[in-house]
Amino acid sequence: MSTARTGAERYLEARRADPDYEREYQAARRRIGQIDSFIRMLDERRSNLHLSKAELARRADLRPEMVRRLFSAQGPNPTLATLVALTEALELELVAQPRSTKG
């Protein structure tokens, strides 16, 4: 037995039928996925170094609540300055590199 779709689900389905909207939707999903993956990697590194979120905040010279929110919030949106501070505190390099081409 299937459940009835909400008005929001029907609206999104109709919007995604528009190729321009779908293209933007997929681009946004990729960006969100990249941010989520990066944040998970930072948290894994923090855990591997046996650092509490409070200790990481001290090392990065950030407010503890900022670090807690970053690792627990749905859809975090950190600034570049925050990411640089965290990567330095975790002894990582923040490197931009070209995407690999699929061919």
N, C-alpha and C positions, 0 to 999 in steps of 0.2 A: 504494500500500500504506500503510495507516494504522498508526501505532504504538500499542501497547497503553497504556492510561492507567494511571497509577500509583494506588496506594491513596489517596494524598492528593488526587488529582484527582477520583476517584470520591466521596470523602468530601465535598469542597467542592461538587460538583454536587448531592449529596443535600441538604446543608445549605441551598444556595441555592434549593431548591424550597420552603422555608418562607418565606412572604411577609415575616414579621418579620425573619428573618435577612437576606433579600435587601435589604430597605430599609436595614438597618444597614450591610451590605456596600457598597451604593452610596454611602451617606453617607461612609463611610471612604474610599472611592476618590476622591470629590470633594475631601475634605480633603487627601489625599495629593497629588492633582493640583495643587491650589492651592499647596501648599508647594513642590512641584517646580518649578512655573512661576515662582514668586517667586524661588527660589534661582537658576534659570537666568537670570532678568532681572538679578539682582545680579551674577552672574558676567559676563554680557555687558557691563554697565556698567563693571565692573572692567577688562575687556579693552579697551573703547573708551577708557578713561582711561589705558591703557598702564601699569597698576599690577600689580606682582607680588602674589601672595597674601601674601607677607611684608610688602610695603609697605602693603597694605590693613590687615593686622593691626596694624602700627605706628600707622597713622592712626586706627584704631578702638580702640586701646588694648586689643587682644585678643591672646591667645597665638597665635603663628603656626600651631601644630598645630590649633587650633580652626578657623581659617579654612580650612586645607587640607582638614580632615575635612568641613567644611560643603559645600565644592564638589566633593568626590570621593566622599563616602559614598552608599551606596544608602539612600534613605529618611532624609535628615537630619531632625532634629527640634530646630531651634534655639529658644532662649528668646526672648521678646519683647525683653529687654534686649540680646541679641546682635544681633537684627535692627535695633533702633534704632541701635545703635553703627555697624553696617555702613552703613545708609542715610545716616547723617550723614557718615560718612567718604567715601561715594560722592556726596555732595552731592545726595541725594534726599530726598523727604518720604515718610514712611510714613503713609498716609492710609487710614482705613476709610471706605468709602462704601456706601450701599445698593446692593444688586444691581439691575440693570435688570430690569423686569418684562417677561415675554414675553406678548404679547397679540395 
